[in-house]
Amino acid sequence: MLSASSLGIEGPPIANGEHLPLPIYYFHIRHADRVVHDPEGSELPDLQTALHEANESLRELVAHALVSKHSSVPLGIQVFDENGNLAVEVDIDGVIPRRG
């Protein structure tokens, strides 16, 4: 995943002209039988951006699993903040359109 700092995005400015650090979000990938933890996290400007990243990442992961015929398709991504709190969760039902 891209981080805001790698794109040159900084946190909000503070009084002395420096910028606050961006929040870090951790994207844990949920499968039926396990959760793959993100040990590094990504610096992103806000929760809305983290939600967008989770949606896009889940779409890509599911597509890759289906095309490569993996037996384990990710079911969702849990986004945790830097304090270890669950901030948002994205499920496969919300990112994959249903037919019919």
C-alpha positions as CSV (number, residue, x, y, z in Angstrom):
1,M,0.0,0.0,0.0
2,L,1.1,3.5,-0.6
3,S,1.9,5.8,2.3
4,A,1.1,9.5,2.4
5,S,4.7,10.3,3.2
6,S,6.0,8.4,0.1
7,L,3.7,10.7,-1.9
8,G,4.9,13.8,-0.2
9,I,1.7,14.3,1.9
10,E,2.4,15.8,5.3
11,G,0.2,16.1,8.5
12,P,-1.4,19.3,9.5
13,P,1.0,22.2,10.2
14,I,1.7,23.3,13.7
15,A,2.8,26.7,15.1
16,N,6.5,26.6,14.2
17,G,5.9,25.6,10.6
18,E,6.6,21.9,11.1
19,H,4.0,19.3,10.4
20,L,2.4,16.8,12.8
21,P,3.0,13.2,11.9
22,L,0.3,11.4,10.0
23,P,-1.7,8.7,11.7
24,I,-0.8,5.1,11.1
25,Y,-3.4,2.6,10.1
26,Y,-2.9,-1.2,10.1
27,F,-4.7,-3.3,7.6
28,H,-5.4,-6.8,8.8
29,I,-6.6,-9.2,6.2
30,R,-9.3,-11.6,7.4
31,H,-9.7,-15.1,5.9
32,A,-12.2,-17.8,7.0
33,D,-9.5,-19.5,9.1
34,R,-7.0,-16.8,10.0
35,V,-6.2,-13.1,10.1
36,V,-3.0,-11.9,8.4
37,H,-1.7,-9.0,10.5
38,D,-0.1,-5.9,9.1
39,P,2.9,-5.3,11.3
40,E,4.1,-2.0,9.7
41,G,0.9,-0.1,8.9
42,S,0.6,2.9,6.5
43,E,0.7,6.6,7.2
44,L,-2.4,8.1,5.8
45,P,-4.0,11.5,6.3
46,D,-7.4,10.3,7.7
47,L,-9.8,7.5,8.2
48,Q,-11.6,8.2,5.0
49,T,-8.4,7.6,3.0
50,A,-7.8,4.4,5.0
51,L,-11.3,3.2,4.2
52,H,-10.7,3.9,0.5
53,E,-7.3,2.0,0.6
54,A,-9.0,-1.0,2.4
55,N,-11.8,-1.2,-0.3
56,E,-9.3,-1.0,-3.2
57,S,-6.9,-3.5,-1.5
58,L,-9.7,-6.0,-0.8
59,R,-10.9,-5.8,-4.4
60,E,-7.4,-6.5,-5.7
61,L,-6.7,-9.3,-3.2
62,V,-10.0,-11.1,-4.0
63,A,-9.4,-10.7,-7.7
64,H,-5.9,-12.1,-7.4
65,A,-7.1,-15.0,-5.3
66,L,-9.8,-15.9,-7.8
67,V,-7.6,-15.6,-10.9
68,S,-4.8,-17.6,-9.3
69,K,-7.3,-20.2,-8.0
70,H,-6.2,-19.9,-4.3
71,S,-8.2,-21.9,-2.0
72,S,-8.3,-19.0,0.5
73,V,-10.1,-15.9,-0.6
74,P,-9.9,-12.9,1.8
75,L,-13.2,-12.1,3.4
76,G,-12.4,-8.7,4.6
77,I,-9.9,-6.1,5.9
78,Q,-10.0,-4.8,9.4
79,V,-8.4,-1.3,9.8
80,F,-6.9,-0.5,13.2
81,D,-5.6,2.8,14.3
82,E,-2.3,3.3,15.9
83,N,-3.8,2.8,19.4
84,G,-5.0,-0.7,18.4
85,N,-8.6,0.3,18.1
86,L,-10.7,-1.2,15.3
87,A,-11.5,1.9,13.2
88,V,-13.4,0.3,10.3
89,E,-14.0,-3.0,8.7
90,V,-14.5,-3.8,5.0
91,D,-16.3,-7.0,4.0
92,I,-16.2,-8.8,0.7
93,D,-19.9,-8.2,0.3
94,G,-19.4,-4.5,0.2
95,V,-16.7,-4.5,-2.5
96,I,-17.7,-7.2,-4.9
97,P,-20.9,-6.5,-6.8
98,R,-23.5,-9.2,-6.8
99,R,-25.1,-10.5,-10.0
100,G,-28.8,-10.9,-10.3
